[in-house]
Amino acid sequence: MPTELRALGDGYVRDEFKRHLKCNPMEAQLFMTEWARYASTITKQLGLRGKPKGELGEEMDPNAVEMLKDDQVVQLYELMLAAKGLEGDTITADDVRGSSKSK
């Protein structure tokens, strides 16, 4: 990761692995598959010297977003805020459930 994103990325990775310590084998396999795909993508985007070759990451498939649990949506939103350096704007799983009911 670029230096300015390393602390955020390292903390996020640690938290993600801790969250999945007690998941079932199917979830563990999916988790590891997605992390391997992410590692491959970010490696290609950073190149050998670790300097971004344009945008980092990729857009999420809207179908994948629809399949996320409420707490995962909250976590993703908080990660986006942290990555953009925004503070003070938080949502909860209750906010997500409330907004999905109004659709």
C-alpha positions, 0 to 999 in steps of 0.5 A, a space after each residue: 500500500 502507499 505510505 499514506 494508506 498503510 496504517 489504515 490498510 494494516 488496521 483494517 486487515 487485522 480487524 478483518 482477520 480477527 472478525 473471521 477467526 470463528 466463522 464457518 468453513 464456507 465463510 472462511 473459504 470465501 473470505 480467503 478467496 476474496 482476500 487473495 483476489 484483492 491482493 492480486 488486484 492491488 499488486 497489479 495496481 501498485 507495481 513493483 515499486 509500490 507506486 499507484 498506477 492510477 486508481 487503487 481498488 475497483 468498483 464493487 459489483 452492485 449484486 455483491 453489495 446487495 448481498 452484504 449484511 447490514 453490519 457489512 454495509 456499515 463497515 464498508 461505509 466506515 472504511 470509505 469515510 476513513 479512506 477519504 479522510 472524513 470524520 464524524 459521519 457515521 451510520 449504524 446497522 439500524 440506519 441501514 435497516 431503516 433505509 432499506 425498508 423505505 425503498 
